Amino acid sequence: MTSEVPKAPEVLILGHHKIGPIPEGYWESWYYVPEAVFADQLRLLRERGYAFLDLKTFLDGIDRPGVLPPKSVLITFDDAYRSLLRHALPVMRAERCPGVVFVPTSFVGGTNAFDQGKEPLEAICTWEELVELERGGVAVQSHGVFHRALSELPVEELEIEIGQSKREIEENLKRPVELYSFAFGDNSKEPAVVEAILRRHGYRAAMLYGGAPVPLVPENRYRITRIALGSTTDLAQELDSL
């Protein structure tokens, strides 16, 4: 009689950009998830039996999957918009939900100029506001320096995006940076080179987007896929399809 092999824990990783209303005077954008919808998403995940992970538990789980609950979810945000403080953080606190936010360091305290003409102009958190997010349980990690697609960069520029961004966050927030999110979901034309740079700078994992709603058991910790969530995403339907 053969014994069944225990199923590895599945980690669902959700990727958001903007929570709250579109700034007045701008066009519609898929990337804005209304605050009420975001609250419903977190409640749905809890009702479906998902445990919310913080950064440390998630990273430890990559090394030791046995420490993770059978069903768990990591909530992430790209770009670190100031609106997260008003529209996402209160909801997360109410639901006792930690998370991770990825910031492009050259835009701290500025705006999303990297999306000029493509997305509504919106303020990005200052260093002080990033500290406030951290106090609320949302860990700040790296999204590069200039929010550039890595496939367009030579090796020396990859070093800047990956290494300099880590140093700047650590110097300003006084905590380790161990997770990287690829701008535009672009991990370069030579991912093996990027992975070597990430390892050398002390990153334990990196995230992109997979384009499909699938639970995650990371086979490559530097190519972890996330499910992108926007204004038209039906999370209940996505969970039913897993």
Secondary structure as a PSIPRED ss2 file (coil, helix, strand):
# PSIPRED VFORMAT (PSIPRED V4.0)

   1 M C   1.000  0.000  0.000
   2 T C   1.000  0.000  0.000
   3 S C   1.000  0.000  0.000
   4 E C   1.000  0.000  0.000
   5 V C   1.000  0.000  0.000
   6 P C   1.000  0.000  0.000
   7 K C   1.000  0.000  0.000
   8 A C   1.000  0.000  0.000
   9 P C   1.000  0.000  0.000
  10 E E   0.000  0.000  1.000
  11 V E   0.000  0.000  1.000
  12 L E   0.000  0.000  1.000
  13 I E   0.000  0.000  1.000
  14 L E   0.000  0.000  1.000
  15 G E   0.000  0.000  1.000
  16 H E   0.000  0.000  1.000
  17 H C   1.000  0.000  0.000
  18 K E   0.000  0.000  1.000
  19 I E   0.000  0.000  1.000
  20 G C   1.000  0.000  0.000
  21 P C   1.000  0.000  0.000
  22 I C   1.000  0.000  0.000
  23 P C   1.000  0.000  0.000
  24 E C   1.000  0.000  0.000
  25 G C   1.000  0.000  0.000
  26 Y C   1.000  0.000  0.000
  27 W C   1.000  0.000  0.000
  28 E C   1.000  0.000  0.000
  29 S C   1.000  0.000  0.000
  30 W C   1.000  0.000  0.000
  31 Y C   1.000  0.000  0.000
  32 Y E   0.000  0.000  1.000
  33 V E   0.000  0.000  1.000
  34 P C   1.000  0.000  0.000
  35 E H   0.000  1.000  0.000
  36 A H   0.000  1.000  0.000
  37 V H   0.000  1.000  0.000
  38 F H   0.000  1.000  0.000
  39 A H   0.000  1.000  0.000
  40 D H   0.000  1.000  0.000
  41 Q H   0.000  1.000  0.000
  42 L H   0.000  1.000  0.000
  43 R H   0.000  1.000  0.000
  44 L H   0.000  1.000  0.000
  45 L H   0.000  1.000  0.000
  46 R H   0.000  1.000  0.000
  47 E H   0.000  1.000  0.000
  48 R C   1.000  0.000  0.000
  49 G C   1.000  0.000  0.000
  50 Y C   1.000  0.000  0.000
  51 A E   0.000  0.000  1.000
  52 F E   0.000  0.000  1.000
  53 L C   1.000  0.000  0.000
  54 D C   1.000  0.000  0.000
  55 L H   0.000  1.000  0.000
  56 K H   0.000  1.000  0.000
  57 T H   0.000  1.000  0.000
  58 F H   0.000  1.000  0.000
  59 L H   0.000  1.000  0.000
  60 D H   0.000  1.000  0.000
  61 G H   0.000  1.000  0.000
  62 I H   0.000  1.000  0.000
  63 D H   0.000  1.000  0.000
  64 R C   1.000  0.000  0.000
  65 P H   0.000  1.000  0.000
  66 G H   0.000  1.000  0.000
  67 V H   0.000  1.000  0.000
  68 L C   1.000  0.000  0.000
  69 P C   1.000  0.000  0.000
  70 P C   1.000  0.000  0.000
  71 K E   0.000  0.000  1.000
  72 S E   0.000  0.000  1.000
  73 V E   0.000  0.000  1.000
  74 L E   0.000  0.000  1.000
  75 I E   0.000  0.000  1.000
  76 T E   0.000  0.000  1.000
  77 F E   0.000  0.000  1.000
  78 D E   0.000  0.000  1.000
  79 D C   1.000  0.000  0.000
  80 A C   1.000  0.000  0.000
  81 Y E   0.000  0.000  1.000
  82 R C   1.000  0.000  0.000
  83 S H   0.000  1.000  0.000
  84 L H   0.000  1.000  0.000
  85 L H   0.000  1.000  0.000
  86 R H   0.000  1.000  0.000
  87 H H   0.000  1.000  0.000
  88 A C   1.000  0.000  0.000
  89 L H   0.000  1.000  0.000
  90 P H   0.000  1.000  0.000
  91 V H   0.000  1.000  0.000
  92 M H   0.000  1.000  0.000
  93 R H   0.000  1.000  0.000
  94 A H   0.000  1.000  0.000
  95 E C   1.000  0.000  0.000
  96 R C   1.000  0.000  0.000
  97 C C   1.000  0.000  0.000
  98 P C   1.000  0.000  0.000
  99 G E   0.000  0.000  1.000
 100 V E   0.000  0.000  1.000
 101 V E   0.000  0.000  1.000
 102 F E   0.000  0.000  1.000
 103 V E   0.000  0.000  1.000
 104 P C   1.000  0.000  0.000
 105 T H   0.000  1.000  0.000
 106 S H   0.000  1.000  0.000
 107 F H   0.000  1.000  0.000
 108 V C   1.000  0.000  0.000
 109 G C   1.000  0.000  0.000
 110 G C   1.000  0.000  0.000
 111 T E   0.000  0.000  1.000
 112 N C   1.000  0.000  0.000
 113 A H   0.000  1.000  0.000
 114 F H   0.000  1.000  0.000
 115 D H   0.000  1.000  0.000
 116 Q C   1.000  0.000  0.000
 117 G C   1.000  0.000  0.000
 118 K C   1.000  0.000  0.000
 119 E C   1.000  0.000  0.000
 120 P C   1.000  0.000  0.000
 121 L C   1.000  0.000  0.000
 122 E C   1.000  0.000  0.000
 123 A E   0.000  0.000  1.000
 124 I E   0.000  0.000  1.000
 125 C C   1.000  0.000  0.000
 126 T C   1.000  0.000  0.000
 127 W H   0.000  1.000  0.000
 128 E H   0.000  1.000  0.000
 129 E H   0.000  1.000  0.000
 130 L H   0.000  1.000  0.000
 131 V H   0.000  1.000  0.000
 132 E H   0.000  1.000  0.000
 133 L H   0.000  1.000  0.000
 134 E H   0.000  1.000  0.000
 135 R H   0.000  1.000  0.000
 136 G C   1.000  0.000  0.000
 137 G C   1.000  0.000  0.000
 138 V E   0.000  0.000  1.000
 139 A E   0.000  0.000  1.000
 140 V E   0.000  0.000  1.000
 141 Q E   0.000  0.000  1.000
 142 S E   0.000  0.000  1.000
 143 H C   1.000  0.000  0.000
 144 G C   1.000  0.000  0.000
 145 V C   1.000  0.000  0.000
 146 F C   1.000  0.000  0.000
 147 H C   1.000  0.000  0.000
 148 R C   1.000  0.000  0.000
 149 A C   1.000  0.000  0.000
 150 L H   0.000  1.000  0.000
 151 S H   0.000  1.000  0.000
 152 E H   0.000  1.000  0.000
 153 L C   1.000  0.000  0.000
 154 P C   1.000  0.000  0.000
 155 V H   0.000  1.000  0.000
 156 E H   0.000  1.000  0.000
 157 E H   0.000  1.000  0.000
 158 L H   0.000  1.000  0.000
 159 E H   0.000  1.000  0.000
 160 I H   0.000  1.000  0.000
 161 E H   0.000  1.000  0.000
 162 I H   0.000  1.000  0.000
 163 G H   0.000  1.000  0.000
 164 Q H   0.000  1.000  0.000
 165 S H   0.000  1.000  0.000
 166 K H   0.000  1.000  0.000
 167 R H   0.000  1.000  0.000
 168 E H   0.000  1.000  0.000
 169 I H   0.000  1.000  0.000
 170 E H   0.000  1.000  0.000
 171 E H   0.000  1.000  0.000
 172 N H   0.000  1.000  0.000
 173 L H   0.000  1.000  0.000
 174 K C   1.000  0.000  0.000
 175 R C   1.000  0.000  0.000
 176 P C   1.000  0.000  0.000
 177 V C   1.000  0.000  0.000
 178 E C   1.000  0.000  0.000
 179 L E   0.000  0.000  1.000
 180 Y E   0.000  0.000  1.000
 181 S E   0.000  0.000  1.000
 182 F C   1.000  0.000  0.000
 183 A H   0.000  1.000  0.000
 184 F H   0.000  1.000  0.000
 185 G H   0.000  1.000  0.000
 186 D C   1.000  0.000  0.000
 187 N C   1.000  0.000  0.000
 188 S C   1.000  0.000  0.000
 189 K C   1.000  0.000  0.000
 190 E C   1.000  0.000  0.000
 191 P H   0.000  1.000  0.000
 192 A H   0.000  1.000  0.000
 193 V H   0.000  1.000  0.000
 194 V H   0.000  1.000  0.000
 195 E H   0.000  1.000  0.000
 196 A H   0.000  1.000  0.000
 197 I H   0.000  1.000  0.000
 198 L H   0.000  1.000  0.000
 199 R H   0.000  1.000  0.000
 200 R H   0.000  1.000  0.000
 201 H C   1.000  0.000  0.000
 202 G C   1.000  0.000  0.000
 203 Y C   1.000  0.000  0.000
 204 R C   1.000  0.000  0.000
 205 A E   0.000  0.000  1.000
 206 A E   0.000  0.000  1.000
 207 M E   0.000  0.000  1.000
 208 L C   1.000  0.000  0.000
 209 Y C   1.000  0.000  0.000
 210 G C   1.000  0.000  0.000
 211 G C   1.000  0.000  0.000
 212 A C   1.000  0.000  0.000
 213 P C   1.000  0.000  0.000
 214 V C   1.000  0.000  0.000
 215 P C   1.000  0.000  0.000
 216 L E   0.000  0.000  1.000
 217 V C   1.000  0.000  0.000
 218 P C   1.000  0.000  0.000
 219 E C   1.000  0.000  0.000
 220 N C   1.000  0.000  0.000
 221 R C   1.000  0.000  0.000
 222 Y C   1.000  0.000  0.000
 223 R C   1.000  0.000  0.000
 224 I E   0.000  0.000  1.000
 225 T C   1.000  0.000  0.000
 226 R C   1.000  0.000  0.000
 227 I E   0.000  0.000  1.000
 228 A E   0.000  0.000  1.000
 229 L C   1.000  0.000  0.000
 230 G C   1.000  0.000  0.000
 231 S C   1.000  0.000  0.000
 232 T C   1.000  0.000  0.000
 233 T C   1.000  0.000  0.000
 234 D C   1.000  0.000  0.000
 235 L H   0.000  1.000  0.000
 236 A H   0.000  1.000  0.000
 237 Q H   0.000  1.000  0.000
 238 E H   0.000  1.000  0.000
 239 L H   0.000  1.000  0.000
 240 D H   0.000  1.000  0.000
 241 S C   1.000  0.000  0.000
 242 L C   1.000  0.000  0.000
